[in-house]
Amino acid sequence: MSRVSRCLDNQPIERFWGTYKSESYYLTKYDTYEDVLTEVSQYIYYYNNYRYVECLDGLSPNEYRRAA
């Protein structure tokens, strides 16, 4: 961890939440808090296992880690 007021520690999680909001949250209407929690856990699973990333040579994050 870096010092206080350094944004570099937050960058990966901020990017994840920004991607989640644009790809899922803003496109769905939720009725209950439990629906949101379920959707977030499903999206995290999708994000790590099925979402292909161009900068990772078209692999999902887990596929890229296995190949490394």
Secondary structure, DSSP 8 states (H G I E B T S, - for coil): ---TT-GGGTHHHHHHHHHHHHHTGGG---SSHHHHHHHHHHHHHHHHHT--BGGGTTB-HHHHHHH-
